[in-house]
Amino acid sequence: MNRQQGSQKSPSRQTGTPEDLWALHGWRHPFLFLHAVFYYGNTRRYINILATTYELIQKYIPLKVYKSRVFQVFLRWMPERYHGKVLTLEDSRRIFALDKDIEVDRKLAHRVLPFEHANQIVIKNPDSIAIGDCGCRLRKKNSCKPVHVCMFIGEPFASYAVAHGKKTLNVHYATREEALAVLQEAHEAGFVHNAYFKDAAGDRLFALCNCCKCCCGVMSITRDFKEFFSHENPEPKMLAPSGFVAVHDLSLCVGCGACSDACPFDAVQCQEEKQPSVIWEKCFGCGICVEKCASRAITLKRDEAKGIPLNLEALLQEDAR
């Protein structure tokens, strides 16, 4: 059963010190505690190290090595412990509508997040929200805009991010209304809403980032993995689909190509007659093409093969049965 605690009139925040992260891990997982201290205390540096390492691997390690059995074990290790779930705009908004702590049943949460680790939907003090600059975009000389789009959700993550990320990522506390405004601006810019989970976060959801294919390291890695392992299983993943897939109504389509240009996963192709088709394997159901289609010819269709949506309202209802 899901556990909900009394709603709070004002955000209940923690100290923003390592003690908060020790309470999360303790002696059960001392190395995850140290990992959390470094990650949440040095998020920009952590992202830079991770992205630089991946770029060096891409540059110097041949493709045949990627496909070796030993290297596949290495490639699967990190994605199992640090990954995201693509959300529709509506499902993203539901996170910021919470006024109580939530903890979805572990088995149900695992169905939403098909990973061995970091697969629990737990949010404590959901009204404690922090917003900061995107560490991935700050690495780019001419990054996509807006940059101030990464959100830490609940405790101890929001307070720790504010305490340690003011100078490096311009992190500050925010209201629900401010978070929803950032979400809407990012959606209109064509960014994908990704809920992130990490073992260093106690296997929980800790952030919602608004990502683009140009700058986001996780989206780049996911795209590259799909190219490397397109016909092999299991395939390393850092993103799980939203549970939806884009569907065109060709009777309404005017063949403008806006959906193909906007798709952050390169999942829409326009044929010779300018009629679009969706590459099912590449579609993550983010809904950006829906937003960009002026003729309203695209809808998101629920697809069980794409997983279960992170729809908190529906999950809590199912959990209560």
C-alpha positions, 0 to 999 in steps of 0.5 A: 500500500502507498503511505501518505502522511499529513500535508504541510502548509509550508515546505518542510526542509532539512539541513542541507548537510551530509547528516541528511544523506547519512540518514538516507544511507547510514551504515547499510550503504556507506559508499553510496553515502560518499557517492551522494555527498560528492554528487549532490555537493558537486553536481556540475563537476560530477556531470562534467567528469561523467560526460568527458569520460563518455566522450573519451570512450567514444573517441578512443574505443572501437565499436567492436569493443563496445559489443564485447561481452565484457564491455557490455557488462560495464555499459550496463552497470551505470545505467542500472543505477542512474537513469531517467523515465520520460514523462508527458507534460501532464505526468510531470505536472502531477508531481508538483501537485503533490501535497503529501509524502508518497511511497508507491508499492515496490513491485508496482514501482519496479514495473514502471521503472524496469531497472534492477536498481534505483526503481522506487517511487518515493518522494518525501516533502514534495513541496520542497522544490529547488531549481538550478541551471542544467549542468549539461548545458553549461558544458556547451559554448552555445547551449540550448535555452533556457538553461535554468530548467533542472529541478530537485524534488523533495528532501533531502535533495532540494535542501542539499542542492540549494546549500551546495549548488548556489554558486555553481548551478544557481540553485534556489528554492522555488514554489510549485507555481515557479516550477510549473512555469519552468516546466511549461517554458521548457515544453514550449522550447521542445525539451523532454521531461525526464524524472531521474532516479539514482542509487545514491538517492536511496534508489529514489526519484530525486530530480526532474530535468528538462532535456534536449538532444543537443546538450543532454548527456543521458539522451546522447548516451541513450541514442548512441546505445540504441545505435550500437545495440539496435538488434541485440538484447539486453540493450543498455538503457539510461531512459525508459519510455513514457508508456506512450507512442506518437500516432499521426492522423494523416487525414489532418496532416499537412506534411509540414515536417514540423514533427520530424524537426522537433522530435528529440529522439529522431523517431519521426521520418517524412516520406517522399510525399511528406507524410510522416511515419513514426519509428516505433523503436525510437519513440519515447512518447515525450509528446513534443511532436504533439506540441509542435503540430499546428494542425493537431494531427498527432496524439499520444497513444497508450502502448503497453509495450512502452511500459507503464506511465509514471502517472502518480494519480493512477499509480496511487489509485492502483496501489490503494486497491 
